[in-house]
Amino acid sequence: MKKNTLILAIVALLVGLGGGFFGGVTYQKGQRSNLGQLAQNRTQIRGGNRPVVGQILSMDDKSITVKMQDGSSKIVILTDSTTITQSTTAAKSDLSNGKEVLVLGTTNSDGSVTATNVSINPQFRER
C-alpha cells in the first residue's frame, strides 16, 4: 500500500513539473516577441527619429494628436502597419484621449509623424 502511494505521489509530482515547465515555456515565447519589439524601437531611436512621448489629446481612425511633455502637440499618423502595444500587442481601439503614449516613427515634412509603433502607458526606467 505504501509503495502504491509513493508511486502515485511521484507520478503526480512529475505531471505537475511537466505542466509548470510547459506553462513557463509558453509564457516566455510571448516575452521574446516584446523583446524583439524593444530592439526594433531602440534601432529606430538610434536612426535619428525622436520618439513622441505624451498624452493623447484627440484622435480619429487615422491619427492621434499627442500633447508632448514640453506643452506642444504633435500629430501622429496611424497606418495599417503601425504596431500598437501595451504589455502585449493592442489595437487602435485601445487608444483613447488621456492615455500616455510613446510613439516611434518617421517625421514627415509637415512636422507630423507616421507611426511605426505606439506604446500605451509606457514604463520608463530611471537612470
C-alpha positions as CSV (number, residue, x, y, z in Angstrom):
1,M,0.0,0.0,0.0
2,K,2.8,2.4,0.9
3,K,4.6,1.6,-2.3
4,N,1.5,2.4,-4.4
5,T,1.0,5.7,-2.6
6,L,4.7,6.6,-3.1
7,I,4.5,5.8,-6.9
8,L,1.2,7.8,-7.2
9,A,2.9,10.8,-5.4
10,I,5.9,10.6,-7.7
11,V,3.7,10.5,-10.8
12,A,1.7,13.4,-9.6
13,L,4.8,15.4,-8.9
14,L,6.2,14.7,-12.4
15,V,2.9,15.7,-14.1
16,G,2.9,18.9,-12.1
17,L,6.5,19.7,-13.0
18,G,5.8,19.0,-16.7
19,G,2.8,21.3,-16.7
20,G,4.8,24.0,-15.0
21,F,7.6,23.7,-17.5
22,F,5.2,23.8,-20.4
23,G,3.5,26.9,-18.9
24,G,6.8,28.6,-18.4
25,V,7.9,27.9,-22.0
26,T,4.6,29.3,-23.3
27,Y,4.9,32.4,-21.2
28,Q,8.5,33.0,-22.3
29,K,7.6,32.8,-26.0
30,G,5.3,35.8,-25.5
31,Q,8.1,37.7,-23.7
32,R,10.5,37.2,-26.6
33,S,8.3,39.0,-29.0
34,N,8.2,42.0,-26.7
35,L,12.0,42.0,-26.5
36,G,12.2,42.0,-30.3
37,Q,9.9,45.0,-30.4
38,L,12.1,46.8,-27.9
39,A,15.2,46.1,-30.0
40,Q,13.4,47.4,-33.1
41,N,12.3,50.6,-31.2
42,R,15.9,51.1,-30.0
43,T,17.1,50.9,-33.6
44,Q,14.6,53.5,-34.7
45,I,15.7,55.9,-32.0
46,R,19.4,55.5,-33.0
47,G,18.4,56.1,-36.6
48,G,17.7,59.8,-35.8
49,N,13.9,59.6,-35.3
50,R,12.9,61.1,-32.0
51,P,10.1,59.4,-30.1
52,V,6.9,61.3,-29.3
53,V,6.0,61.0,-25.7
54,G,2.9,62.4,-24.1
55,Q,-0.8,62.3,-23.6
56,I,-3.4,61.7,-26.3
57,L,-5.4,64.9,-26.8
58,S,-7.6,63.8,-29.6
59,M,-7.9,61.0,-32.1
60,D,-9.7,59.7,-35.2
61,D,-9.3,56.5,-37.1
62,K,-6.2,57.6,-38.9
63,S,-4.3,59.7,-36.4
64,I,-3.8,60.8,-32.8
65,T,-2.7,64.2,-31.5
66,V,-0.3,63.9,-28.6
67,K,0.4,66.7,-26.1
68,M,4.1,66.4,-25.5
69,Q,5.9,66.9,-22.2
70,D,7.0,70.5,-23.2
71,G,3.4,71.5,-23.8
72,S,3.5,71.4,-27.6
73,S,1.4,68.9,-29.6
74,K,2.3,66.5,-32.4
75,I,0.1,64.8,-35.0
76,V,0.8,61.1,-35.3
77,I,-0.4,59.3,-38.4
78,L,-1.6,55.7,-37.8
79,T,-1.2,53.3,-40.8
80,D,-2.3,49.7,-41.2
81,S,1.2,48.6,-40.5
82,T,1.5,50.7,-37.2
83,T,2.0,48.3,-34.3
84,I,0.1,49.3,-31.1
85,T,1.2,47.7,-27.9
86,Q,0.5,47.8,-24.2
87,S,2.3,44.9,-22.3
88,T,1.3,42.9,-25.3
89,T,0.0,43.8,-28.8
90,A,-3.0,46.0,-28.7
91,A,-5.3,47.7,-31.3
92,K,-6.3,51.2,-32.3
93,S,-9.5,50.7,-30.3
94,D,-7.2,50.6,-27.1
95,L,-6.2,54.2,-27.8
96,S,-8.2,56.9,-26.0
97,N,-7.9,60.5,-25.0
98,G,-5.9,61.0,-21.9
99,K,-3.7,57.9,-22.2
100,E,0.0,58.2,-22.1
101,V,1.8,57.0,-25.2
102,L,5.3,56.6,-26.7
103,V,5.3,56.9,-30.5
104,L,8.1,55.8,-32.7
105,G,8.1,56.6,-36.4
106,T,9.2,58.8,-39.3
107,T,9.0,62.6,-39.2
108,N,7.2,64.0,-42.2
109,S,8.0,67.3,-44.0
110,D,4.9,68.9,-42.3
111,G,6.1,68.0,-38.8
112,S,3.7,65.2,-38.3
113,V,5.0,61.7,-37.5
114,T,4.0,58.5,-39.4
115,A,3.9,55.9,-36.6
116,T,5.6,52.5,-36.8
117,N,4.9,51.8,-33.1
118,V,2.7,53.2,-30.5
119,S,3.2,52.0,-26.9
120,I,0.3,52.7,-24.5
121,N,1.2,53.6,-20.9
122,P,5.0,53.1,-21.5
123,Q,7.1,52.3,-18.4
124,F,10.4,54.1,-18.3
125,R,13.3,53.1,-16.1
126,E,15.0,55.8,-14.1
127,R,18.7,56.1,-14.8
